């Protein structure tokens, strides 16, 4: 790897740390991918396993089925591989923070290579979600059914080939932008079969990881010059983001990558474009809407009342447009308002704690407020901190804090991939006390990933 090393970080020890980190990371990544193909059929964990998907990828990629390990042996090896890849990543990140600076184009190439390799080779062993996304698209494209009215596993009654996998017992909880994107993937690959459709969803996550890393680099250079390469590596090679994004195909990384692109446009003072990208992010999962008031205040304050109001109105309108257009694919205008409120209220009410078959009528505003009063109070305090502070970008720190709180409150379980909401923006901020937030988010993510090896 072509690089330069600062005088503060040079000598034999520095070279040993860099080479050891790179070697450990590469070997552990290869081992953890290979290990997935030895997953036993009876393997279950706290976060869920998907042995059926492993057998599917074995058939498609290998043409044979490697011998399976026992559950205990698989869990032990998985813990060891996870600890090893995080250790390798930690050594590389430490080297970057001490002054090791590889050429940016080389680093981008490594990030892209890892993301694409994982997207193709990782057998979706720790997730059901890509199959649920494909089932959502197939409900609409192949069968003409509204995925907001029919659960994903309804495909079993339609004898669809994706029905052999877990496709979700509820109508899609995701925003209309993601649902429309799932439909587009299925439509483009309608003659290619389920495997290619699933891989396409994983490739979208790979592209999102690369975009998030490049966006993080740009924002870091803007906020704290000289830290762009650190953020590029920290995001692009982060084990959680790599495994949960291109590996397991979760859409959370796509959501937060688009959110990062929105930040870039806002920092460039292209407010409408930034709001449009924020609207796309919200249209994947509604969670990023909580940052909207902070962003409006950040980029409208000091402009005068008239200009500030007009800019705020333009941003709000631009945020709504992506979801509004995509929702029209599923409902007519007359019923659109009630359906949007029903879905948004369900998502912010504690999700699956609400009766799954009656989510639209069992949730109201008073229920949400009563259930999440501490979270609302935290949001109010962070908002005051943002509004009263003279230093810009306080809202990004506030987003990291509130998104971690959201993971442990509104979700049924603090799944590791939810931490990406906070982790990607946190890995942009490496100055002063904000560095503590970065390490905290990485620590939470690493600990949660270990629970994959804990029987559920």
N, C-alpha and C positions, 0 to 999 in steps of 0.2 A: 504494500500500500504506500503510495507516494505521500509524503507528509513532511511537516516541519515540527520541530519540538522546541519549546521555549527553553531558555537557560535555566529556569527554575525547575524544569522537569526534564532532565537529561541524564545520560550515563547508563550504565549496565542495568541498574534497578528499574529505570524507566522503561527501557526496551523489554526487559523481562515481563513487566506488568502489562505492557501493550500486547506483546506476542502471546502471553498466557491468556489474557482476556479474549483475544480474537480466536485462539485455538479452542479454548474451553467453550466459548459461545457457539462456534461452528459445529464442534463435535456433539455438544449436548442438543443442539437443534436437530441434527441428523438423527441422533439416538431417540429423541422424543417422538419424532415423526415415525421412525421405524417401529417404535414400541406400540404405537396405536394399532398396528396390524397384528399384534399379538394379544389384543384385548379379548378376554373370554366372554362368551355369550351371556353368562350370568353376572356380569359386572355392573354394579350400580353404585352411585355415590350421592352425596348431599345435593350436588348440582345437576345430577343426571348424566347418564352415559347413553351412547347410541350404538351398540354392537351391530345392529342390523345395517347401519350405514357403513360400518367398517367392512362387513362382508360384501356389500354392494361395491365399494371401491376396490376391494381385492379382486372381484370378478372383472371389473372394468379395466383396472390398471395392471394387475399382476397375472390374471388368468388362472390363479390357483389360490388356495387358502393356507397361509402359514399356520403351523401348530400354535394353539392358544396356550397362554400361561394360566396359572391358577390366579384367583382373585387376589390373594395375599401377595404373591410374587409381583403381579402387575402393579399393585398399589405401591409396593416398596420401590420398584424401579421408577414409577412415575414421580414419586416424591424426590428420589435422587436426581432424576433428570431435571425436574423443575428447580431444585436448589442449584444445580450446576449451571443451568442457563441463566438464572438470575445472578449467580456469582460472576459468570463471564461478562454479562451485561454491566454489572457493577464495576468491574475492573476497567472496562472500556470507557464507561462514563467518568470514572475517577481520573483516568488518563486525560480525557478531554477537558475536564475541569482544571487540571493541573497544567494545561498548555499544549497537549498533543493535538495537532490540527491537520488532519488529512485533507487532501484536495477535495473540494466540494463535489466535483463531478464523479470522483471515485466513490465518495460516501453515498451519493444519490444512487449510483449504480448498484452498490451493495444492498441498500435498502430495497430497491426495486427487485433485485434478484431474489432476496429472501422472501419478499411479499408474494411474488409470482410462484416461487417454488412451493411455498406453503399452501397457496391457493389450489394448486394442482395436486399436490401429494398428500396433504392432510385429509384424512377420510371423514371429516365431520363427525368425529367420534365422541365429542363432548357437547353436542347440541342437536336439537331437533329443528331449530329455526329455519335454516335454508329450505328444508322440505315444506315447512309451513308457508314460506313465501311463495314457493313454486305452486303449492296447492291453492293458495289465494289466487294466483294468476290463472291457473287452469280452470278454477271454478267459473271465472268470467269469460275467458277466451274460448275454452273448449265446450262449456256447458251453459253459458249465458246466464249464470246466476250471480247475484250481488254478494260479494264476499263480506259485506257488512251486515248481511241478513242470514247468511248460512255459515256454520262453523267449518273449519278446514277439513275435519274428518268426515264431512258429508260426502267427500269424493269416494268414500268406500261404497256408498249406496249407488254411485254412478259407475262403479267398476273402473275407476281411473287407475292407471299404473302407479301413481304416486301414493296410493292408499296403503301400500305395504309398509309405509313409514309413518311415524307419528306426525300428524299434520295439525294438531291443535283441536281442542274440544270446544272452542268459542269462536264466534265471528272475529275477524281480524281486528286487533286493538290498535293498529298502527294508523298513522295519518294518511291522507289521500295521496300525497306525493309518493310515498313508498309503495302503496298499493298499486298506483298507476305504473310505477317503475317495474314492479313484479309482473304486472300484466304485459308490459312492453318486452321484458325478457322472454316470457313464455311465447308471446306472439312471434318474436324474431326467431326463436329456436323451436317452433312448434313441431317441426319434423325431425328434431335431433334427439328426442327422448329426455327422460328425467335427469339422467346423470349430467348431461351437458347444461341443462337448465340450472341445476344446483351449482355446478362449477362456475357458471356465469355469475350467479349471485356472489360466490366467493371472490371472483375476479373484481366485482364492483367493490367489495370490501378491501381488496388489495390496492385498487386505485385510490380508494379513500385513505388508506394508510399512507401512501406516497404523497397524496395531496395534503394530508394533515401535517406530515413531516416538513414538506416544503413551505407550507403556510406558517408553521411554527418557527421555522428558520427566519422567514421574512419579518414576522412580528417581533421575534427576539432581537434581531438586528435593529429594528426601529426603536424598541424600548430600551435596550441595553446593548449598544454596538460591541461587536466582538463575541457575542454569545450565540450567534446564529447556528454555527456548526454543532455546538453542544445540543441545542434543541433539536436539530435535524437527526442526530444520532439517538438522542434520548427518546424521541417519539418513534422514529422509523424502525429501531431495533428493540423497542421495549417488548419483552416476552409476552406480557398480557395483551397488548394491542396486536401483536403478530398472531398469537394463537386464537384470540377471540374474534379478530377481524378476518383476515384471509383464511385462517384455519377453520374456525367454527362458523364463519359467515354471518355474524350478528350485524344488524343494521345500525347499531349504536355508533359504530365508528364512522359510517357514512354521515349520520346526523351531525356528529361533532366536527367532522372534516368540513362540511358545508358551513357550519357555524364559524370555523376558523377563517374560511374564505370571506365570509361576511365581515369579520373583524378587519381584514386587510382593506376591503373597500371603504369601510368606515374610517379607518386611519388615513386613507387617501382622500377623505372628504367627498367620496362618491356615495352620498347617503341613500339615494334611491336604489342603486345597485346593491349596496350593503343590506338594505332592508329586504330586497327581493331574495337574496341568498339566505338571510335569516328566516324568511318565510318558507323557503324550501326546507330548511332544517326543522322548523316547527311542523311542516307537513310530513316529516318522517316520524317523529315523535313529538308530542306537544310540550315536552319538558323544557325546551329552550325558550319558550315564551316568557318564562320568568325573568329572563335577562332584558326583555324589551323595554320596560320602564327605565332601567339604568342606562341603556344605550340611547334612548331618546333624550334623557337628561344630559348625558355626557356630550352629545353632539348638537344640542340645541341651546345649552346655557351660554350666556354671554353674547347672544346674537340679537337681542332685542325681542320684545314681546311679539310683534307682528311676524317677523321672520322666524322666530322660534316656533310659534304656533303652526305656521304654514309648513315648516320642515317636519315637525312632529306629525302633522296630518298626512303629509306625503309618505313618511316612513310607515305609519300605521296602515295606510292603504296598500303600499307595496308589500308589506308583510302578509296581508290577507290574500293577495292575488293568487299565488301558487296553489294554496289549498282550495280556494274557491273554484278555480278552473278545474282542478282534478276531482273535486267532489261532484261536479256536474256530470262526470262519467257514470255516477252511481245513483244520483237522485235528481228529481226535477226541482225547479226553483221553489215551488210552493212548499215543499217539505224539507228544504235544505237546512233552514235555521234550527228546527227542532232536532234534526238528526245530528248536526254538528255539536249542539249543546249536550245532547245525550252522550255522545262518544267522549267529548272533552271532560264532562263531569265524571264519567266512569273512570277515565284514566287518572284523574287527580283525586279520586276518592279512596284509594287504597287498592285499586285494581281488582284482583281476584278475591278480595274479601267480600265483595258485593256479589249477590247471587248472579251467576253467570248467565242464566237464561232470562233474567229480568233486569239487566243493568240499566236500561233506559228509564224505568219508572221507579227504581228503588233508591235513586241518588238525587239529592237536591243540595242547594248551596249551604243550608244550615248544617246538613250532615257533614259536608266537607270541612266547614269552619270548626265545628265541634271536635271532629276527629283529629285535626291537624293544627290545633291552637298553638302549641309550642313552635311548630315549624313556621307558622304565619308570623309569630312574634319575632323569630330569628330573621325572617325576611324583612320585617319592618325595621329592625335595628340595622341590618346591613344596608338597607335603602337610605336610612338617615345618614349613615357613615359615608355612603357614596355621594349623597346630595350636598353634604356640608363640607366635604373635603375639597381642597384646592388642587391636590395632585391628581392628574388624570390616570386612567386605567385602574382606579380602585375597584371598578365594577368587575374586572377580570378576576381579581382576588376574591371578591364577593361571590362570583359565580362558582369558583372552585369550592368554597365553603358550603354554599347552599346546595350544590349538586351532590356533595357527599351526604349532607343531611337528607336530601330527597331519596337517595339510595337506601338509607336505613329507616325511612318512614313510610313513603307512599308505595314502595314495592313489597310484594309478598315475601321475597327473600333477597338479601343483598348479593345477587349474583355477581361474579367477578367482572363480567362485561359491562355492567352498569357503571363501574368505577371509571370507565373510559370517559364518561361525561366530565369528570373533574380532572382526570389524569392528563389528557392531551393539553388543555390550557395550563395546567400546573407545570408541565415540563417546558413551558415557554419562559417562566419566571424563575430566574436563578440569582436574583439580586437580594442581598440583605436577608430580612426575615422571611421573604417569600420563598427562599430556597428550602426552608423548613416544610412549607406546604408541599413542595415537589417530593421531598423524601417521604413525607407522611402518606401521600397518595400512592406512591410506589410501594410502600410498606403494606398498606391496606390491600392493594391489589395482589401482592405476592402471597400474603397470608390467605386471602380468599381462594387463590388458585390451589393452595395445598389441600383444600377441602374436596377437590376432585378425587383425591385418593382416600377419602373417609367414607366408609359405607353408609348409604342413606337408608 
